[in-house]
Amino acid sequence: MNPITQELNLQAQPLDVPSAIFQRRSIKTFKPDPIAPELLRQLVELTVAAPSSFNIQDWRIILVQDEAQKVALSEAAWNQKQIIQAPVTFVFAADAMGGEKDLTPIYEQGLQTGAWPEGTVNYFKTAIPQFQSGLGNKRREYAIKDAMIAATHLVLAAESLGLSTCFMNGWIEDKVKAVIGATDDPNLAIAVLVPVGYAAEPRLNPGRLPFSHNVFVDRVGNPYQD
Ligand SMILES: Cc1cc2nc3c(=O)[nH]c(=O)nc-3n(C[C@H](O)[C@H](O)[C@H](O)COP(=O)(O)O)c2cc1C
């Protein structure tokens, strides 16, 4: 291992995507070892590289690292200890009104990279807010989809770089919002919590159902046979 890799606590070679997918497990106990700041930044970059509907990036990601904040967040999550043990927990929140806010920086980037020609940007300026407001009470659900995709990027990127994670649904939304200082924002939904750190337990696989149970061809009930 070269000294920089060693210092960052990086794997000599990041795991490829299929290996990271198959190796990943939900880890419930973490070592107290910190995550090097450069590695954490890399994780954040890989997380926000996720796609989102119209590229609106309506996730709001809060890295909970402060010891008192971790204790409060754990309390909001039925005292699940992963949050206290792991050096950082990513709170994935979703702004249900994100697509109706000022998207100028997103249009500017699309124009600058050439990914979105001017005609596309002009169309999106009307189409995106129209689509988003047409979602009505599904705005929250759509924002949560984007946040979950970003969380999945984080989980696989972390595994690839030698870290472990645990998706967490076990928390009370209002309490999590209070911890992250979002009580006053009715449009901010909590999607999922993801502690990240170095595993202190073996990766035991609880297994998956056979394809015949939940993978179909063309219509539900017509099992996929490999
Ligand atoms: C959306 C979601 C929420 C979860 N919430 C929790 C949780 O609050 N606490 C926990 O210990 N595990 C939680 N898990 C972990 C699951 O129990 C775990 O993914 C499942 O048993 C399969 O194990 P594996 O992730 O190791 O494959 C959650 C997983 C997902 C995908």
The ligand as a Tripos MOL2 file, in Angstrom:
@<TRIPOS>MOLECULE
LIG
   31    33     1     0     0
SMALL
NO_CHARGES

@<TRIPOS>ATOM
      1 C1        -34.7670    1.2070    3.5660 C.3       1 LIG1
      2 C2        -34.0850    0.3470    4.6030 C.ar      1 LIG1
      3 C3        -34.2560    0.6190    5.9320 C.ar      1 LIG1
      4 C4        -33.6040   -0.1250    6.9260 C.ar      1 LIG1
      5 N1        -33.7020    0.2520    8.2360 N.ar      1 LIG1
      6 C5        -32.9210   -0.3630    9.1750 C.ar      1 LIG1
      7 C6        -32.8680    0.1250   10.5070 C.ar      1 LIG1
      8 O1        -33.5070    1.1210   10.8870 O.2       1 LIG1
      9 N2        -32.0670   -0.5100   11.3810 N.ar      1 LIG1
     10 C7        -31.3140   -1.5940   11.0210 C.ar      1 LIG1
     11 O2        -30.5930   -2.1240   11.8700 O.2       1 LIG1
     12 N3        -31.3360   -2.0710    9.7580 N.ar      1 LIG1
     13 C8        -32.0990   -1.4700    8.8170 C.ar      1 LIG1
     14 N4        -32.1020   -1.9170    7.5050 N.ar      1 LIG1
     15 C9        -31.2440   -3.0520    7.1410 C.3       1 LIG1
     16 C10       -32.0340   -4.2780    6.7010 C.3       1 LIG1
     17 O3        -32.4810   -4.9750    7.8150 O.3       1 LIG1
     18 C11       -31.1240   -5.1240    5.8190 C.3       1 LIG1
     19 O4        -30.8490   -4.3970    4.6440 O.3       1 LIG1
     20 C12       -31.7120   -6.4520    5.4200 C.3       1 LIG1
     21 O5        -31.8760   -7.2750    6.5340 O.3       1 LIG1
     22 C13       -30.8360   -7.1730    4.4060 C.3       1 LIG1
     23 O6        -29.5200   -7.3020    4.9200 O.3       1 LIG1
     24 P1        -28.2840   -6.7770    4.0880 P.3       1 LIG1
     25 O7        -28.4550   -5.2900    3.9600 O.co2     1 LIG1
     26 O8        -27.0750   -7.1290    4.8810 O.co2     1 LIG1
     27 O9        -28.3130   -7.4490    2.7590 O.co2     1 LIG1
     28 C14       -32.7800   -1.2130    6.5340 C.ar      1 LIG1
     29 C15       -32.6260   -1.4940    5.1660 C.ar      1 LIG1
     30 C16       -33.2640   -0.7260    4.2190 C.ar      1 LIG1
     31 C17       -33.0180   -1.0270    2.7550 C.3       1 LIG1
@<TRIPOS>BOND
     1     1     2 1
     2     2     3 ar
     3     2    30 ar
     4     3     4 ar
     5     4     5 ar
     6     4    28 ar
     7     5     6 ar
     8     6     7 ar
     9     6    13 1
    10     7     8 2
    11     7     9 ar
    12     9    10 ar
    13    10    11 2
    14    10    12 ar
    15    12    13 ar
    16    13    14 ar
    17    14    15 1
    18    14    28 ar
    19    15    16 1
    20    16    17 1
    21    16    18 1
    22    18    19 1
    23    18    20 1
    24    20    21 1
    25    20    22 1
    26    22    23 1
    27    23    24 1
    28    24    25 2
    29    24    26 1
    30    24    27 1
    31    28    29 ar
    32    29    30 ar
    33    30    31 1
@<TRIPOS>SUBSTRUCTURE
     1 LIG1         1 GROUP 0 **** ****
